[in-house]
C-alpha cells in the first residue's frame, strides 16, 4: 500500500515537473522549406553565414519582429525570416505559431490601436484610440483625447460605433456616431474660470487606407456637440489624422 | 387477446432494438461488413484530440530609463530623467512612448533683475510625455576590438505629445535621433538627441520654443 502510494506521488511529481522543463527548452522543429538561411542578426542586411536544408531538426529559441532565432544541433546560431519557417511543424507534428500578420489581415483583424492628432475648434488635440471589429465593417471605437488650446485645456473621452463601407478596398470611407464626456479647464487669464464637465455627442465621417498588413492611416472629421447647461449647446468641428496598428 | 400479443411483440422488438446498440458499445467494435449480422453502419465515437499549436516566445517590447541634460529655452540647462517603453513592429519601424521630467533653472531676466520671480517652484517643473514613431535608419553590427560584435542601429523618431510647464499644457512635437547598441540578448544602450518644440507665450510674445535634450539610456527587451 505504501509502495503504491510512493509510486503514485513520484509519478505526479514527475508529471508536474515535465511541463516546466518543456517550457524552458527551445522548440524543436523540422525544416519544411527547401532550405532556410541563417543571418547573423535579426535584419535583412545581416549576412547569411549558414543554410540548413529540408528535413534537419533545429531549435527555435525566440522571435524578434519578423525574425526567429534558430539553433542547430552543432550549436550554431542564426536568425531566420519568418516566411521561411511558415510551414514548419514540431518534431511530434504540432503546428508552430510564429507571430505575424495573416495573409488576410486586412479584413480578418479584430483589434486596432492608434494615435491621432488634429484640431478641435482652434485647439490642438492628441488622441489615443482603440477599436474592436465586431464584423468586417462594423466596429466599436473608444478614444481618449487631450485638448490643448489657447484659452482652455481639456480632456475628452468618447465611445462610438463606426461602419466601414468596403473593407476589402485599400482605401475606404467610413461613418460613425458616438458620445462621451468632455472636461474643460479654462485658463486663468479669462474671466470665467470655472472648470466644467459636459456630455458630448459626435457624428463622424472619414477615410482610411491600408499602408501595409499591419498599419493603416485614418483621416476623419467629427461634428461634436457639447451639451452644456447654458441655453445654447456648443457645436465644434474636429479634424483628426491618425496612424493605427491592427492585429 | 390478439391485440395484447401484438403489443407484447412490439415492445419486445423495441426493447431488443434499444439493447443491441448498448451491447455493441460495450463490446469490441465489430469489423465493417460483418456478414453474420444485419449490416450496420459503424459510427465511431472518436473525440478529436485538441492539439495546441506551439508558440515561439516573442521579444518585441523594450522598456527602460534615460537620463541626461535638457536646455529649456530661456531657462538654461538642467538635468532630465525619464522612462520609455517601445514596441518593435518590424525590423525598421517601432513606436515609443516616453515620459520625462526636469526642473527648469532661472531666466537671465530673473538673474539680472535680482528680485523678480517669473515662475514659482512648482511651475518650474518641466514634464513631457509623447508617443513617437521611430525608423531604424542604419541597422548593422558594431565591432568593439577583436572579440565583440553587437547589433546596433541609428534611428530617427518623430513624436507628438504634451509638455506641462509654467502651469500650462503645450502641444509638443518631438524630433529626435539616436543610437541603439544591443549589448546582449536582452539589454540595449541608447544615446539620444531630441528636440521638443512647442509654442509658448510665457515671456510676452508667442513663439516656437526649441528644447534640446541629450540623454543616455538603458532598456531591456522582453
Interface residues (C-beta under 8 A of the other chain):
Chain A: X27 X40 X41 X42 X43 X44 X45 X46 X60 X62 X63 X64 X65 X66 X67 X68 X90 X94 X95 X96 X97 X98 X99 X115 X117 X124 X126 X128 X146 X148 X153 X187 X188 X214 X215 X243 X245
Chain B: X51 X52 X53 X54 X55 X56 X57 X58 X59 X60 X88 X89 X90 X91 X95 X131 X133 X139 X140 X141 X149 X151 X160 X161 X162 X167 X168 X169 X170 X171 X221
